[in-house]
Amino acid sequence: MASAWGTILVIGGAGRLGYFVIQELLKQPECGRIVSINRKLHTENQHEGVEYRAVDVRTTETLHTLMHDIRPEAIINTAAPGHVDGSTPAKDFHEVLVKAQADLIQLARINGTKVFIGTSSANVAGGWEHVNVNETAPYWPEGSGVFPYWIKKAQAERELLAADSPTLQTVSLRLPLIIGERDYAFVPNLLDSLEQGQTGVRIGNNTGKLATISADDAAAAHVLALRKLLEPENKIHGQIFYITNTRVLPFWTMAQIVWTAAGWKKAKEPFVIPEALAMVMAWVSEWFVYLTSFGKRAAALNQRVVYFMCREWTYHGAKAEKVLGFVPKNDVEEQLRRSAEWELRKRKK
């Protein structure tokens, strides 16, 4: 009979990735008590048999009470502020990704937690194009002025790995674009573009490839890491792993898969805006929105989005396969279709 795991605390368990992580945990015969915390509880992302609590990780005193109460054996931290539209203040990223994690690490040591798994981003690696990047790639430099989410994720990852010790063992999992059901950004935005009749325009030549991972596979990787870390004298702690599909598609190819799932039929070739021109348009858009909103809003078309659409963003997942035993399903097209169908059903309601 499998030995029971102690209490597992999932930070952000009522969020999208957290939902799938808990779903995967519930399949494990060793899994017992799961406690999930979010600042706000999203009831549509909950599972039966799990304790959901409304806890703001930015409040140290509340975290102290929680950790003393449940004394988790393992922490899986999937929490992150909204970072899709670029409107979240940089201080929110620091408070949730860096400060809250530091508090959790300190409290984990005090309360006997053995394992801490952090969800990181593929984009903590520096550079405006990633071609088969692996875990040795350098981080974005501090103060480089790029997207604050990436900078703070990088800082959080460094500090998590530095906290690794024989008594509190840590791992960081870097994820690219997460696809599949319950998507709140990528596929919904593409469906919005379809509804607004914007399918006839394309930015770039559709040659740069975009790595993805399904929410199911991302969750499975978290549980594989947990299982390995709970083995006596494991050798994976203090390490980074890229969790990624090996099948990658260009941005606009993915967009057409989503649109087709929603009933779109290609009538003619799109009008192509070259990347260089799109970058100029994005720069103008960024400054116009910034000035007219007094810095309170971010432009939908910005330079980061143009890079995302036009450049290559691929990662080397061999280490995760060799060390964790993680093998992606590579069902990119199927996950995109499922995501589109799920979002369309949600909109009909």
Secondary structure by P-SEA (a helix, b strand, c coil): ccccccbbbbcccccaaaaaaaaaaaacccccbbbbbccccccccccccbbbbbcccccaaaaaaaaaaccccbbbbccccccccccccaaaaaacccaaaaaaaaaaaaacccbbbbbbbccccccccccccccccccccccccccaaaaaaaaaaaaaaaaccccccbbbbbbccccccccccaaaaaaaaaaacccccccccccbbbbbbcaaaaaaaaaaaaaaaaccccccccccccccccccccaaaaaaaaaaaaccccccccccccaaaaaaaaaaaaaaaaaaacccccccccaaaaaaacbbbbbbccccccccccccccaaaaaaaaaaaaaaaaaac
